[in-house]
Amino acid sequence: MRKFFNELKRRGVLAAIAYYAAGGWLLVQVATQVLPFYNVHDWVVRGFIGAVVVGFPVAIGVAWFYKWTPGGWLREVELEPADAPKELPFASDPSIAVLPFDDMSADRDQGYFSDGLAEEVLNLLAQVPQLRVISRTSSFSFKGQTADIARIARALNVASVLEGSVRKAGNKLRVTAQLIRASDSSHLWSQNYDVELTDVFEVQDRIAGAVVAALKVKLLPGPQGIQAHRPRVPEAYDHYLRGQDVFRRGRYDDVQRAVEAFERAVELDPGYAAAFAGLANARGAVADFAPDPEARAAGKRSAAAAAERAIALAPDLADGYVVRGRMRMALLRDWAGAEADFRQALAVEPHRTEVLIPYALSQNNLLHTGQALDAVRRALDADPLSWAAWMLQGAVLARAGRVEDSRSSFERSLQISPASSFSRYELGCLELVHGRPDVALTHFRLAGEGFGQAGVAMAQHTLGKAQESQSALDELESKYATGFLFQIAQVHAWRGDHDAAFAWLERACAEHDASITRLRSDLVMDRIRDDPRYGALVEKVGFPG
């Protein structure tokens, strides 16, 4: 029924019904109220009403089979939606996307576990140098959809797709996996596994090995990086997967729950490096919204300590280096140390999006445009549906002055994730800086809390609406100071109040607001670049000369 309703909506039938009903009602009112004044016979009025009624199914039929376009009436089969993807040829290189495994458990409450199992297989396959593996963000974007394998393969530009299912009951697992060739939807390999939970890692190895054999590529001699993800205590693995699952949802209460799950994992297995890396990431995210500077700094120190522990336990695990690099950049202003950490993470996992994006961000903050673009494009090769990678590419291109390319990247990010506050805000700033405040205001109003108020305050100032601008700024400062210190400074900088802008920037620096690291790359801050205080602040944030 839902599919039928969606098809009615897509073909414009529902809109046609609404328009016809409104128009028909108006015509009937005219016929019954106006025509009698001109002594028109009753049978003419009744005939008029009858024509409206008889015409209803005709209008619906026309709406189903035809649609009005600027080029005239076209049959539905002739239409090509503007946002429909072009039919691309299938990839021919050894390449694969691992889809999230279906949860077939009785209560359907093991989604986090089935997703985690698929992700671990993906991580194993990513260790094969001859095999191009699409990152989790893009592969898992098809979760819950009924898209066919061919369409998924074209969207991700891969030659093969791995799908499967997991049925978990107590400590028993039934895992099904099948490898499908995209070009003809044929099954290259499939297998069922019935195992104990303690043998889940063996199943991951066997699936990955079978996939590699079916694709006829050479496996690395015993990939070691993934071993850091494997605890000695199976229960710790379960808590690790729960932590990963809730952390990705992104809400503050979910991140707090992730901290609890990772803490339980490392309590059960103090040698579990991946859980320490997850704990570092979650603690750092919680710390960003701590109520006072002392709590924020303490939270980040705690996150850095967990990252250090992850690196000590598994020097060949990229996650610990990434988190420590972020902490060095945001907390210690140690840009050289941060870059060393990111480069070490890339040495371990050179094609992983979660490594490439923070490295590209750091390079953009340092105004190393070439390195930033190279990294973000490599991220998009591995993760073509990553809204974050498209957004970051937009930011890099904006700083480089490539406005149209930047706008296209931001718009692509929003196509993938329309609710992304970051992409919406960054695109609004681009439009504002380049003289389109009306367009910018539209984006800012969709940017969500905090970002929305900051953007509206700037756009309304440019549009000459001082009261609306001040109202948005007052709300921003009173409700969202924690977490948005840099954005408040942006507003003051844009409105020409240098003293207030630098006061808020000093506070952002003192309270370790993560956005202060964008000081040099941010387009809005160009408004205060000539102020003598700008150079002193750049030095305080630790940017290399």
PAKOLRO-916705 format. One record per residue (C-alpha): residue number from 1; residue in three letters; chain; x, y, z. Coordinates in Angstrom, 1 decimal, padded with zeros to 4 digits. Each point is the difference from the previous one (the first is absolute). Example, Ala and Ser with C-alpha at 12.3 -4.5 7.8 and 13.67 -1.06 7.14 Angstrom:
BEGIN
  martor  bafi  roke       X       Y       Z
       1   Ala     A   012.3  -004.5   007.8
       2   Ser     A   001.4   003.4  -000.7
***
This chain:
BEGIN
  martor  bafi  roke       X       Y       Z
       1   Met     A   000.0   000.0   000.0
       2   Arg     A   002.8   002.4   000.9
       3   Lys     A   001.7  -000.7  -003.4
       4   Phe     A  -003.2   000.8  -001.8
       5   Phe     A  -000.4   003.2   002.0
       6   Asn     A   003.6   001.0  -000.8
       7   Glu     A  -000.6  -000.7  -003.7
       8   Leu     A  -003.1   002.2   000.1
       9   Lys     A   002.1   002.8   001.6
      10   Arg     A   002.9  -000.5  -002.5
      11   Arg     A  -002.2   000.2  -003.0
      12   Gly     A  -001.7   003.2   001.3
      13   Val     A  -003.5  -001.7   000.3
      14   Leu     A  -000.5   001.2   003.6
      15   Ala     A   000.8   003.5  -001.0
      16   Ala     A  -002.4  -000.3  -003.0
      17   Ile     A  -002.8  -001.2   002.4
      18   Ala     A   000.6   003.0   002.3
      19   Tyr     A   000.0   002.5  -002.9
      20   Tyr     A  -003.0  -001.6  -001.7
      21   Ala     A  -002.0  -000.1   003.2
      22   Ala     A   000.7   003.7   000.7
      23   Gly     A  -000.7   001.1  -003.6
      24   Gly     A  -003.1  -002.2  -000.2
      25   Trp     A  -001.4   001.4   003.2
      26   Leu     A   000.5   003.5  -001.2
      27   Leu     A  -001.7  -000.7  -003.3
      28   Val     A  -003.0  -001.7   001.7
      29   Gln     A  -000.3   003.1   002.3
      30   Val     A  -000.1   002.3  -003.0
      31   Ala     A  -002.5  -002.2  -001.8
      32   Thr     A  -002.4  -000.3   002.9
      33   Gln     A   000.3   003.5   001.3
      34   Val     A   000.5   002.2  -003.0
      35   Leu     A  -001.7  -001.7  -003.1
      36   Pro     A  -003.6   000.1   001.5
      37   Phe     A   000.2   003.8   000.1
      38   Tyr     A   000.2  -000.1  -003.8
      39   Asn     A  -003.1  -002.2  -000.3
      40   Val     A   002.1  -002.9  -001.2
      41   His     A  -002.1  -003.2   000.0
      42   Asp     A   000.5  -002.5   002.9
      43   Trp     A   001.0  -002.8  -002.4
      44   Val     A   003.0   002.1  -001.1
      45   Val     A   001.2   000.4   003.6
      46   Arg     A  -000.6  -003.7   000.7
      47   Gly     A   001.9  -000.8  -003.2
      48   Phe     A   002.9   002.2   001.1
      49   Ile     A   000.3  -001.8   003.3
      50   Gly     A  -000.2  -003.3  -001.7
      51   Ala     A   002.8   000.9  -002.3
      52   Val     A   002.2   000.9   002.9
      53   Val     A  -000.8  -003.4   001.6
      54   Val     A   000.6  -002.0  -003.2
      55   Gly     A   003.2   001.9  -000.7
      56   Phe     A   001.5  -001.1   003.3
      57   Pro     A   001.1  -003.6  -001.1
      58   Val     A   001.1   001.4  -003.3
      59   Ala     A   002.3   002.5   001.7
      60   Ile     A   001.4  -002.7   002.2
      61   Gly     A   000.7  -002.2  -003.0
      62   Val     A   001.8   002.9  -001.8
      63   Ala     A   002.0   000.7   003.2
      64   Trp     A   001.0  -003.7   000.2
      65   Phe     A   001.2  -000.3  -003.6
      66   Tyr     A   001.1   003.5  -000.8
      67   Lys     A   001.8   002.9   001.7
      68   Trp     A   000.3   003.6  -000.8
      69   Thr     A   003.6   001.2  -000.6
      70   Pro     A   001.5   003.2  -001.5
      71   Gly     A   000.3  -002.0  -003.2
      72   Gly     A  -003.7  -000.8  -000.1
      73   Trp     A  -002.0  -003.1   001.0
      74   Leu     A   002.1  -003.2   000.2
      75   Arg     A  -000.9  -003.6   000.7
      76   Glu     A   001.2  -001.2   003.4
      77   Val     A   002.4  -002.5  -001.6
      78   Glu     A   001.7   002.8  -001.9
      79   Leu     A   000.8   002.0   003.1
      80   Glu     A   003.4   000.0   001.6
      81   Pro     A   000.0   001.5   003.4
      82   Ala     A   002.7   002.7   000.4
      83   Asp     A   001.5  -001.8   003.0
      84   Ala     A   000.0  -003.4  -001.6
      85   Pro     A   003.4  -001.5  -000.1
      86   Lys     A   001.5  -000.6  -003.5
      87   Glu     A   000.4  -003.6  -001.1
      88   Leu     A   003.7  -000.6   000.6
      89   Pro     A   001.9  -003.1  -001.2
      90   Phe     A   000.9  -002.5   002.7
      91   Ala     A   003.5   000.2   001.4
      92   Ser     A   002.4  -002.6  -001.3
      93   Asp     A   002.9   000.2   002.5
      94   Pro     A   000.1  -002.3   003.1
      95   Ser     A  -002.4   002.0   002.2
      96   Ile     A  -002.6  -000.7   002.6
      97   Ala     A  -002.6   001.5   002.2
      98   Val     A  -001.0  -001.8   003.2
      99   Leu     A  -003.7   000.7   000.8
     100   Pro     A  -001.3  -000.1   003.6
     101   Phe     A  -001.0  -003.5   000.9
     102   Asp     A  -003.7  -000.6   000.7
     103   Asp     A  -001.0  -000.7   003.6
     104   Met     A  -002.1  -003.2  -000.1
     105   Ser     A  -000.1  -000.5   003.8
     106   Ala     A  -003.4  -000.8   001.5
     107   Asp     A  -000.4   003.4   001.7
     108   Arg     A   001.8   002.0  -002.7
     109   Asp     A   002.1   001.5   002.7
     110   Gln     A   003.5  -000.9  -001.3
     111   Gly     A   000.4   002.7  -002.6
     112   Tyr     A   003.1   001.4   001.7
     113   Phe     A   001.5  -003.5  -000.1
     114   Ser     A  -000.8  -000.8  -003.6
     115   Asp     A   001.3   003.4  -001.1
     116   Gly     A   003.1  -000.5   002.0
     117   Leu     A   000.7  -003.4  -001.5
     118   Ala     A  -000.4   001.4  -003.5
     119   Glu     A   002.3   002.9   000.9
     120   Glu     A   002.7  -002.3   001.3
     121   Val     A  -000.1  -002.0  -003.2
     122   Leu     A   000.3   003.3  -001.9
     123   Asn     A   003.0   000.9   002.1
     124   Leu     A   001.7  -003.3  -000.8
     125   Leu     A  -000.6   000.4  -003.7
     126   Ala     A   001.4   003.5   000.2
     127   Gln     A   003.4  -001.5   000.9
     128   Val     A   000.3  -001.6  -003.5
     129   Pro     A   002.1   002.4  -002.0
     130   Gln     A  -001.4  -001.1  -003.4
     131   Leu     A  -003.6   000.3   001.0
     132   Arg     A  -001.9   003.4   000.0
     133   Val     A  -002.4  -000.1   002.9
     134   Ile     A  -002.7   002.6   000.5
     135   Ser     A  -000.1   001.5   003.4
     136   Arg     A  -002.7  -000.6   002.6
     137   Thr     A  -001.8   003.3  -000.3
     138   Ser     A  -000.9  -000.5  -003.7
     139   Ser     A  -000.6  -003.8   000.2
     140   Phe     A  -002.3   000.3   003.0
     141   Ser     A  -002.0   002.9  -001.4
     142   Phe     A  -002.1  -002.6  -001.8
     143   Lys     A  -001.1  -001.6   003.3
     144   Gly     A  -003.7  -000.6   000.1
     145   Gln     A  -000.4   000.7  -003.7
     146   Thr     A  -001.4  -002.3  -002.7
     147   Ala     A   002.4   001.1  -002.7
     148   Asp     A   001.2  -002.7  -002.4
     149   Ile     A   003.7  -001.0   000.0
     150   Ala     A   000.6   001.5  -003.4
     151   Arg     A  -001.1   003.5   001.0
     152   Ile     A   002.0  -000.2   003.2
     153   Ala     A   003.1  -001.2  -001.9
     154   Arg     A  -000.4   002.9  -002.5
     155   Ala     A  -000.5   002.6   002.8
     156   Leu     A   003.2  -001.2   001.8
     157   Asn     A   002.0  -000.8  -003.2
     158   Val     A   000.8  -003.6   001.0
     159   Ala     A   000.1  -003.3  -001.9
     160   Ser     A  -001.3  -002.2   002.8
     161   Val     A  -002.1   000.2   003.1
     162   Leu     A   000.0  -002.1   003.2
     163   Glu     A  -003.2  -000.4   001.9
     164   Gly     A  -001.1  -002.2   002.8
     165   Ser     A  -002.0  -000.6   003.1
     166   Val     A   000.5  -000.9   003.7
     167   Arg     A  -002.3  -001.9   002.3
     168   Lys     A   001.1   000.1   003.6
     169   Ala     A  -001.5  -002.0   002.8
     170   Gly     A   001.9   000.0   003.3
     171   Asn     A   003.6  -001.0  -000.9
     172   Lys     A  -001.0  -001.7  -003.2
     173   Leu     A   000.5   001.8  -003.4
     174   Arg     A  -001.3  -000.9  -003.5
     175   Val     A   001.8   002.2  -002.6
     176   Thr     A  -000.9   000.0  -003.7
     177   Ala     A   002.1   001.8  -002.5
     178   Gln     A  -000.1   000.2  -003.8
     179   Leu     A   002.2   001.8  -002.5
     180   Ile     A  -001.8   001.4  -003.1
     181   Arg     A   001.5   001.2  -003.3
     182   Ala     A  -001.6   003.2  -000.9
     183   Ser     A   000.0  -000.2  -003.8
     184   Asp     A  -002.3  -003.0  -000.2
     185   Ser     A  -001.1  -000.5   003.7
     186   Ser     A   001.5  -003.5   000.0
     187   His     A   001.2  -001.5   003.3
     188   Leu     A   003.7  -000.5   000.1
     189   Trp     A  -000.1  -001.6   003.4
     190   Ser     A  -002.3  -000.6   002.9
     191   Gln     A   000.3  -001.9   003.4
     192   Asn     A  -001.9  -000.6   003.2
     193   Tyr     A   001.8  -000.2   003.4
     194   Asp     A  -001.4  -001.3   003.3
     195   Val     A   002.5   000.8   002.8
     196   Glu     A   000.3   001.0   003.6
     197   Leu     A   000.4   003.7   000.8
     198   Thr     A   003.6  -000.8   001.0
     199   Asp     A   000.7  -000.9  -003.6
     200   Val     A  -001.3   003.2  -001.6
     201   Phe     A   003.5   001.2  -000.9
     202   Glu     A   000.7  -003.3  -001.8
     203   Val     A  -003.2   000.5  -002.0
     204   Gln     A   001.2   003.5  -000.9
     205   Asp     A   003.3  -001.4  -001.3
     206   Arg     A  -001.7  -002.8  -001.9
     207   Ile     A  -002.4   002.4  -001.7
     208   Ala     A   002.8   002.5  -000.9
     209   Gly     A   002.2  -002.9  -001.3
     210   Ala     A  -002.8  -001.4  -002.1
     211   Val     A  -000.8   003.4  -001.5
     212   Val     A   003.7   000.6  -000.9
     213   Ala     A   000.2  -003.5  -001.6
     214   Ala     A  -003.2   000.6  -002.0
     215   Leu     A   001.3   003.3  -001.3
     216   Lys     A   003.4  -001.6  -000.7
     217   Val     A   002.1   002.7   001.7
     218   Lys     A   003.0  -000.7   002.3
     219   Leu     A  -000.5   000.3   003.7
     220   Leu     A   002.6   001.8   002.2
     221   Pro     A   002.0  -002.6   002.0
     222   Gly     A  -002.0   000.1   003.2
     223   Pro     A  -001.4   003.5   000.3
     224   Gln     A   000.8   001.1   003.5
     225   Gly     A  -001.7   003.4   000.3
     226   Ile     A  -003.4  -001.5   000.5
     227   Gln     A   001.2  -002.2   002.9
     228   Ala     A  -000.2   003.1   002.3
     229   His     A  -003.8  -000.1  -000.4
     230   Arg     A  -000.1  -003.5   001.5
     231   Pro     A  -000.3  -000.3   003.8
     232   Arg     A   000.8  -003.0   002.1
     233   Val     A  -003.5   000.2   001.6
     234   Pro     A  -002.9  -000.5  -002.4
     235   Glu     A  -002.3   002.1   002.2
     236   Ala     A   002.3   003.0  -000.4
     237   Tyr     A  -000.5  -000.2  -003.7
     238   Asp     A  -003.7   000.2   000.5
     239   His     A   000.4   003.2   002.0
     240   Tyr     A   002.4   001.4  -002.5
     241   Leu     A  -002.5  -000.4  -002.8
     242   Arg     A  -002.7   001.6   002.1
     243   Gly     A   002.2   002.9   000.6
     244   Gln     A   000.8   000.4  -003.7
     245   Asp     A  -003.7  -000.2  -000.9
     246   Val     A  -001.3   002.7   002.4
     247   Phe     A   003.0   002.3  -000.5
     248   Arg     A  -000.8   000.2  -003.8
     249   Arg     A  -003.5   001.3   000.8
     250   Gly     A   001.7   003.3   001.1
     251   Arg     A  -002.4   001.3   002.6
     252   Tyr     A   001.5   001.1   003.3
     253   Asp     A  -001.8  -002.7   002.1
     254   Asp     A   001.1  -002.6  -002.5
     255   Val     A   003.6   001.0   000.3
     256   Gln     A  -000.2  -000.3   003.8
     257   Arg     A  -001.4  -003.5  -000.4
     258   Ala     A   002.9  -000.8  -002.3
     259   Val     A   002.4   001.1   002.7
     260   Glu     A  -001.7  -002.4   002.4
     261   Ala     A   000.1  -002.9  -002.5
     262   Phe     A   003.7   000.5  -000.8
     263   Glu     A   000.9   000.3   003.6
     264   Arg     A  -001.7  -003.3   000.7
     265   Ala     A   001.9  -001.6  -002.9
     266   Val     A   003.4   001.1   001.3
     267   Glu     A  -001.0  -001.0   003.5
     268   Leu     A  -000.7  -003.5  -001.3
     269   Asp     A   003.2  -000.1  -002.1
     270   Pro     A   002.7   002.6   001.0
     271   Gly     A   002.0  -001.0  -003.1
     272   Tyr     A  -002.7   000.8  -002.5
     273   Ala     A   001.6   002.8  -002.1
     274   Ala     A  -002.9   000.7  -002.3
     275   Ala     A  -002.3   000.6   003.0
     276   Phe     A   002.5   002.5   001.5
     277   Ala     A   000.0   001.8  -003.4
     278   Gly     A  -003.8   000.1   000.0
     279   Leu     A   000.0   001.2   003.6
     280   Ala     A   002.5   002.8  -000.9
     281   Asn     A  -002.2   001.1  -002.9
     282   Ala     A  -003.2   000.0   002.2
     283   Arg     A   001.6   001.8   002.9
     284   Gly     A   001.3   002.7  -002.3
     285   Ala     A  -003.5   000.5  -001.5
     286   Val     A  -001.5   000.3   003.5
     287   Ala     A   002.7   002.4   001.1
     288   Asp     A  -000.9   002.5  -002.8
     289   Phe     A  -003.2   000.8   001.8
     290   Ala     A   001.2   000.0   003.6
     291   Pro     A  -001.6   002.8   002.1
     292   Asp     A   003.3   001.8   000.8
     293   Pro     A   003.5   000.4  -001.3
     294   Glu     A   001.5  -002.2   002.8
     295   Ala     A  -002.4  -002.9  -000.7
     296   Arg     A   000.7   000.4  -003.7
     297   Ala     A   003.7  -000.2   000.4
     298   Ala     A  -000.2  -002.9   002.4
     299   Gly     A  -002.2  -001.9  -002.4
     300   Lys     A   002.4   000.5  -002.8
     301   Arg     A   002.9  -001.1   002.1
     302   Ser     A  -001.9  -003.1   000.9
     303   Ala     A  -000.7  -000.6  -003.7
     304   Ala     A   003.7   000.5  -000.8
     305   Ala     A   001.0  -002.5   002.7
     306   Ala     A  -002.3  -002.7  -001.5
     307   Ala     A   001.5   000.7  -003.4
     308   Glu     A   003.5  -000.4   001.4
     309   Arg     A  -001.1  -003.4   001.5
     310   Ala     A  -001.4  -001.1  -003.4
     311   Ile     A   003.3   000.9  -001.7
     312   Ala     A   002.1  -001.8   002.7
     313   Leu     A  -002.1  -003.2  -000.4
     314   Ala     A  -000.1   000.0  -003.8
     315   Pro     A   002.5   002.3  -001.8
     316   Asp     A  -001.4  -001.3  -003.3
     317   Leu     A  -003.6   001.2   000.7
     318   Ala     A  -000.8   003.3  -001.7
     319   Asp     A  -002.8   001.1   002.3
     320   Gly     A   002.2   000.9   002.9
     321   Tyr     A   002.2   002.2  -002.1
     322   Val     A  -003.0   001.8  -001.5
     323   Val     A  -001.6   000.8   003.4
     324   Arg     A   003.4   001.1   001.5
     325   Gly     A   000.6   002.2  -003.0
     326   Arg     A  -003.3   001.7   000.5
     327   Met     A   000.8   000.6   003.7
     328   Arg     A   003.4   001.3  -000.8
     329   Met     A  -001.5   002.5  -002.5
     330   Ala     A  -003.0   001.1   002.2
     331   Leu     A   001.4  -000.2   003.5
     332   Leu     A   003.8   000.4  -000.2
     333   Arg     A   000.3   002.1  -003.1
     334   Asp     A   002.7  -002.4  -001.1
     335   Trp     A  -000.4   000.1  -003.7
     336   Ala     A   003.2  -001.8  -000.8
     337   Gly     A  -000.9  -002.8   002.3
     338   Ala     A  -003.5  -000.2  -001.4
     339   Glu     A   001.3  -000.2  -003.5
     340   Ala     A   002.4  -002.8   001.0
     341   Asp     A  -002.9  -002.0   001.5
     342   Phe     A  -002.1   000.4  -003.1
     343   Arg     A   002.8  -001.0  -002.2
     344   Gln     A   000.7  -003.1   002.2
     345   Ala     A  -003.7  -000.9  -000.2
     346   Leu     A   000.2   000.3  -003.9
     347   Ala     A   003.0  -002.2   000.0
     348   Val     A  -002.0  -002.7   001.8
     349   Glu     A  -003.3   000.5  -002.0
     350   Pro     A   000.6   002.2  -003.0
     351   His     A  -003.4  -000.4  -001.6
     352   Arg     A  -002.3   000.3   003.0
     353   Thr     A  -002.4   002.9   000.0
     354   Glu     A   000.1   000.5   003.8
     355   Val     A   003.7   000.6  -000.4
     356   Leu     A   000.0   002.1  -003.2
     357   Ile     A  -002.6   002.5   001.1
     358   Pro     A   001.6   001.2   003.3
     359   Tyr     A   003.4   000.2  -001.9
     360   Ala     A  -001.6   002.0  -002.8
     361   Leu     A  -001.7   002.3   002.6
     362   Ser     A   003.4   000.6   001.8
     363   Gln     A   001.6   000.8  -003.4
     364   Asn     A  -002.7   002.5  -000.9
     365   Asn     A   000.3   001.7   003.4
     366   Leu     A   003.7   000.4  -000.8
     367   Leu     A  -000.8   001.4  -003.4
     368   His     A   001.7  -003.0  -001.7
     369   Thr     A  -002.7  -000.1  -002.8
     370   Gly     A   001.7  -002.5  -002.3
     371   Gln     A   000.5  -002.6   002.8
     372   Ala     A  -003.5   000.6   001.3
     373   Leu     A  -001.6  -000.5  -003.4
     374   Asp     A   002.0  -003.1  -000.7
     375   Ala     A  -001.1  -001.6   003.3
     376   Val     A  -003.6   000.9  -000.4
     377   Arg     A  -000.2  -001.3  -003.5
     378   Arg     A   001.6  -003.3   001.1
     379   Ala     A  -002.7  -000.1   002.7
     380   Leu     A  -002.7   000.5  -002.6
     381   Asp     A   001.5  -002.9  -002.1
     382   Ala     A  -000.4  -002.3   002.9
     383   Asp     A  -003.3   001.5   001.3
     384   Pro     A  -001.9   001.7  -002.9
     385   Leu     A  -003.1   000.5   002.2
     386   Ser     A   001.7   001.7   002.9
     387   Trp     A  -001.7   003.3   000.7
     388   Ala     A   002.9   001.0   002.2
     389   Ala     A   002.6  -000.5  -002.7
     390   Trp     A  -002.1   002.0  -002.5
     391   Met     A  -000.5   002.8   002.6
     392   Leu     A   003.7   000.1   000.7
     393   Gln     A   000.8   000.2  -003.7
     394   Gly     A  -002.3   002.9  -000.3
     395   Ala     A   001.8   001.8   002.9
     396   Val     A   003.4  -000.6  -001.6
     397   Leu     A  -001.2   001.2  -003.4
     398   Ala     A  -001.6   003.1   001.6
     399   Arg     A   003.3   001.0   001.6
     400   Ala     A   001.7  -000.5  -003.4
     401   Gly     A  -002.5   002.4  -001.6
     402   Arg     A  -001.7  -002.6  -002.2
     403   Val     A  -003.5   001.1   000.8
     404   Glu     A  -002.0  -002.0  -002.4
     405   Asp     A   001.8  -003.2   000.7
     406   Ser     A  -000.3   000.7   003.7
     407   Arg     A  -003.8   000.6  -000.3
     408   Ser     A  -000.4  -003.3  -002.0
     409   Ser     A   001.8  -001.9   002.7
     410   Phe     A  -002.1   001.4   002.8
     411   Glu     A  -003.2  -000.7  -002.0
     412   Arg     A   001.1  -003.6  -000.5
     413   Ser     A   000.6  -000.3   003.7
     414   Leu     A  -003.5   001.2   000.7
     415   Gln     A  -001.5  -002.4  -002.6
     416   Ile     A   001.5  -002.8   001.9
     417   Ser     A  -000.8   001.4   003.5
     418   Pro     A  -002.7   002.7  -000.2
     419   Ala     A   000.0   000.4   003.8
     420   Ser     A   003.8   000.8   000.2
     421   Ser     A   000.3   003.2   002.1
     422   Phe     A   003.6   000.3  -000.9
     423   Ser     A  -000.5  -000.1  -003.8
     424   Arg     A  -002.9   002.3   000.1
     425   Tyr     A   001.9   002.6   002.1
     426   Glu     A   003.1  -000.2  -002.1
     427   Leu     A  -001.9   000.4  -003.2
     428   Gly     A  -001.8   003.0   001.5
     429   Cys     A   003.3   001.6   001.0
     430   Leu     A   001.3  -000.5  -003.6
     431   Glu     A  -003.1   001.7  -001.4
     432   Leu     A   000.2   002.8   002.5
     433   Val     A   003.7   000.7  -000.6
     434   His     A  -000.7   000.1  -003.8
     435   Gly     A  -002.8   002.5   000.1
     436   Arg     A  -003.2  -002.2   000.1
     437   Pro     A  -001.4   000.7   003.5
     438   Asp     A  -003.6  -001.0  -001.0
     439   Val     A   001.2  -003.4  -001.1
     440   Ala     A   002.2  -000.2   003.1
     441   Leu     A  -002.9   000.8   002.3
     442   Thr     A  -002.0  -002.9  -001.5
     443   His     A   002.8  -002.4   000.8
     444   Phe     A   000.5   001.4   003.5
     445   Arg     A  -003.6  -000.4   000.9
     446   Leu     A   000.3  -003.7  -000.7
     447   Ala     A   003.4  -000.4   001.8
     448   Gly     A  -001.4  -001.0   003.4
     449   Glu     A   000.5   001.4   003.5
     450   Gly     A   003.2   002.0   000.7
     451   Phe     A   001.1   000.1  -003.6
     452   Gly     A  -003.3   001.4  -001.1
     453   Gln     A   000.1   002.9   002.4
     454   Ala     A   003.5   000.9  -001.0
     455   Gly     A  -000.7   000.0  -003.7
     456   Val     A  -003.3   001.9   000.3
     457   Ala     A   001.8   002.7   002.1
     458   Met     A   002.6   000.5  -002.8
     459   Ala     A  -002.4  -000.2  -003.0
     460   Gln     A  -002.6   002.4   001.6
     461   His     A   002.8   002.5   000.8
     462   Thr     A   001.0   000.0  -003.7
     463   Leu     A  -003.6   000.3  -001.0
     464   Gly     A  -000.3   003.1   002.1
     465   Lys     A  -002.4  -001.5   002.6
     466   Ala     A   001.8   001.0   003.2
     467   Gln     A  -002.7  -001.0   002.4
     468   Glu     A  -000.3  -003.6  -001.4
     469   Ser     A   003.8  -000.3   000.0
     470   Gln     A   000.3   001.1   003.6
     471   Ser     A  -002.8  -002.3   001.1
     472   Ala     A   001.7  -003.0  -001.5
     473   Leu     A   003.3   001.0   001.5
     474   Asp     A  -001.5   000.4   003.5
     475   Glu     A  -001.6  -003.4  -000.2
     476   Leu     A   003.3  -001.5  -001.2
     477   Glu     A   002.0   001.5   002.9
     478   Ser     A  -002.6  -000.8   002.6
     479   Lys     A  -000.8  -003.6  -001.0
     480   Tyr     A   002.9  -001.4  -002.0
     481   Ala     A   003.2   001.5   001.4
     482   Thr     A   001.3  -003.5   001.0
     483   Gly     A   001.1  -001.6  -003.2
     484   Phe     A  -000.5   003.1  -002.3
     485   Leu     A   002.6   002.5   001.2
     486   Phe     A   001.6   000.1  -003.3
     487   Gln     A  -003.3   000.6  -001.9
     488   Ile     A  -000.8   002.9   002.4
     489   Ala     A   003.4   001.5  -000.9
     490   Gln     A  -000.9  -000.4  -003.7
     491   Val     A  -003.2   002.0   000.5
     492   His     A   001.9   002.9   001.6
     493   Ala     A   002.7  -000.1  -002.6
     494   Trp     A  -002.5   000.1  -002.8
     495   Arg     A  -001.9   002.9   001.6
     496   Gly     A   003.3   001.9   000.3
     497   Asp     A   000.3   000.0   003.8
     498   His     A   003.6  -001.0   000.3
     499   Asp     A   000.3   000.4   003.7
     500   Ala     A  -002.9  -002.4   000.7
     501   Ala     A   001.3  -002.4  -002.6
     502   Phe     A   003.4  -000.3   001.6
     503   Ala     A  -001.4  -000.2   003.5
     504   Trp     A  -002.0  -003.1  -001.1
     505   Leu     A   002.9  -001.4  -001.9
     506   Glu     A   002.2   000.3   003.1
     507   Arg     A  -002.6  -001.8   002.0
     508   Ala     A  -000.3  -002.7  -002.7
     509   Cys     A   003.8  -000.4   000.2
     510   Ala     A   000.0  -000.2   003.9
     511   Glu     A  -002.9  -002.5   000.1
     512   His     A   001.4  -002.2  -002.7
     513   Asp     A  -002.9   000.4  -002.4
     514   Ala     A   000.9  -002.4  -002.8
     515   Ser     A  -001.0   002.5  -002.8
     516   Ile     A   002.8   002.4   001.0
     517   Thr     A   002.2  -002.2  -002.1
     518   Arg     A  -001.8   001.3  -003.1
     519   Leu     A   001.1   003.6   000.7
     520   Arg     A   002.2   000.3  -003.1
     521   Ser     A  -002.1  -001.9  -002.5
     522   Asp     A  -003.4   001.6   000.9
     523   Leu     A  -001.3   002.4  -002.6
     524   Val     A  -002.0   002.1   002.4
     525   Met     A   003.1   000.7   002.1
     526   Asp     A   001.6   001.7  -003.0
     527   Arg     A  -001.9   003.1   001.3
     528   Ile     A   002.4   000.4   002.9
     529   Arg     A   003.1  -001.4  -001.6
     530   Asp     A   001.6   003.5  -000.3
     531   Asp     A  -000.5   000.8   003.7
     532   Pro     A   003.4  -000.2   001.9
     533   Arg     A  -001.6  -002.2   002.6
     534   Tyr     A  -000.6  -002.7  -002.6
     535   Gly     A   003.7  -000.9  -000.4
     536   Ala     A   000.4  -000.3   003.8
     537   Leu     A  -003.0  -002.3   000.2
     538   Val     A   001.3  -002.2  -002.8
     539   Glu     A   003.2  -000.3   001.9
     540   Lys     A  -001.9  -000.9   003.2
     541   Val     A  -001.9  -002.8  -001.7
     542   Gly     A   003.4  -001.4  -001.0
     543   Phe     A  -000.1   000.2  -003.7
     544   Pro     A   003.4  -000.5  -001.6
     545   Gly     A   001.4   003.1  -001.6
***
